[in-house]
Amino acid sequence: MPKIIAPKIPSSLTPALEADFTDNYTKQTKFTGTFPIRETEQLVIDQSCFINVFFEANHYPKWI
C-alpha cells in the first residue's frame, strides 16, 4: 500500500482578501469564511488551504 504524503503548503499564506486571481490563478492563499464569488471555466489554486470555507454563488463545472 502506498504511503500517504502530506500536502506541501507553505507556512505563510496570503489572506484571500489580498489574493490576486490574475489569469484565474492564485498561489499560497489562505481561504476562510465565504469563498470569493467567481464564475469561470478554469481556476488554479496552488499551495493553498481552505479553513471553514463556505462556497456561495459559485460555478466551477470542472472541479474534481
C-alpha positions in Angstrom: 0.0 0.0 0.0 1.4 3.4 -0.9 2.3 5.8 1.9 0.1 8.9 2.2 2.2 12.1 1.9 1.1 15.3 3.5 0.4 18.2 1.1 3.2 20.8 0.6 1.6 24.0 1.9 3.9 26.9 2.8 3.9 28.1 6.4 2.9 31.7 5.5 -0.1 32.2 3.2 -1.7 35.4 1.8 -5.2 36.0 3.2 -7.9 35.5 0.5 -8.9 39.2 0.7 -5.5 40.1 -0.7 -5.2 37.2 -3.2 -4.5 38.0 -6.8 -6.7 36.0 -9.2 -4.8 37.3 -12.3 -5.5 34.9 -15.2 -7.7 32.7 -12.9 -4.6 31.6 -10.8 -3.7 32.1 -7.2 -0.9 30.6 -5.2 -0.1 30.3 -1.4 -3.5 31.7 -0.4 -5.4 31.0 2.9 -9.2 31.0 2.3 -11.5 31.4 5.3 -15.2 32.5 5.6 -17.1 32.8 2.3 -15.2 31.9 -0.9 -14.9 34.8 -3.4 -17.7 34.8 -5.9 -16.3 33.7 -9.2 -17.8 32.2 -12.4 -15.1 30.6 -14.5 -14.4 27.5 -16.5 -10.9 27.2 -15.1 -9.4 28.3 -11.8 -6.0 27.1 -10.5 -5.4 27.3 -6.8 -1.8 26.2 -5.9 -0.2 25.6 -2.5 -3.3 27.0 -0.6 -5.6 25.9 2.1 -9.3 26.2 2.9 -10.3 26.7 6.6 -14.1 26.8 7.5 -15.0 28.0 3.9 -18.5 28.4 2.6 -18.8 28.2 -1.2 -21.7 30.6 -2.0 -23.0 31.5 -5.5 -20.0 30.0 -7.4 -19.9 27.9 -10.5 -17.0 25.6 -11.1 -18.2 22.9 -13.6 -14.8 21.3 -13.9 -13.7 21.0 -10.3 -12.7 17.5 -9.4 
